[in-house]
């Protein structure tokens, strides 16, 4: 066991084993969960990236290259990790990172930003290769991690409620279908029922959007990176912190909540490699995705935990396809109403949220105050020094627990961390 921990990359069943068992695990539940995760990741988040590209006055070719980098490599990350470990570790990119880049492009030329993207990947890769990130995750109290997850993902549940006022008939029909299916139609995943009924309601009410992405199907245009110290501190460092302190931490916490043993080092290493490759293609990073991992690892992806990795494979195929055909696909995705997308994502998060809250506030663990601090900081969505709330939730929660709760045991290794 100690030998395995000293390895840079945690051992797993292997890609051959994952491929061999994949056909038996591809079913309606895994397929629908992968589809929902892909629709979520390819809709609103794509708009953020396109908006960031517009803020930097990027050409259509640079915009398409950005989308190809983050979606294509994100899909590849899903294939590699899900097949090798047979765990639903899902790849994508940092959505807050896209927002960070959007603000930075008002100050930095895109070529310097691309250089910073590559440097951010190098930072993340260093943390994974040295094993530092694994040590941090193994020793961080799990109730605080779970509270951070609950705070970060609760917005999806709230979004499903607030969506009712924006599109009451469509959202109402989708929610009713979800719970009716959960109670009476055991053979069909509730989230798939909600999606199908929602789409029918959209068609009947004429609620499809009319917005256009503003880009056409063109060849990707690569941008040569320029490395500067200013861009390193303004873009690379915050982006790297977002990847390891928000996205990867969220995904790790979600997988722990679902009783998996996430390969923390491997997740960090591949996020670093993905960041470097995405940077050279003109994308801000390709790493592990918190929300998509939550959807693909939830019980909506099937009762068999060991088979849920198939949902990540489905998501990866759709993500990679979206990246390759981004210029043509984005305008079609934008026609789906945002309230429906938000509702489906929120419904898929229900059981993940329940388990996260239960794990965060189990009295026997004794970290309730620190967990509460992590919860409210994560829910606040506060940004300090261009670093988003999940990182600060972990930091402040751990500090408060160290001060007022079990200071001797705060560094004890969590059994759940493997």
Buried (B, 14 or more C-beta within 10 A) or exposed (E): EEEEEEEEBBEBBEBEBBEEBBEEBBBEBBBBBBBBBBBBBBBBBBBBBBBBBBBBEBBBBBBBBBBBBBBBBBBBBBBBBBBBBBBBBBBBBBBBBBBBBBEBBEEBBBBBBBBBBBBBBBBBBBBBBEBBBBBBBBBBBBBBBBBBBBBBBBBBBEBBEBBBEBBEEBBBBBBEBBBBBBEEEEEBBBBBBBBBBBBBBBEEBEBEEEEEBBBEEBEBBBBEBBBBEEBBEBBBBBBBBBBBBBBBBBBBBBBBBBEBBBBBBBBBBBBBBBBBBBBBBBBBBBBBBBBBBBBBBBBBBBEBBEBBBBBBBBBBBBBBBBBBBBBBBBBEBBBBBBBBBBBBBBBBBBBBBEBBBEBBBBEEBBBBBBBBBBBBBBBEEEBEEBBBBBBBBBBBBBEBBBEEBBEEEBEEEBEBBB
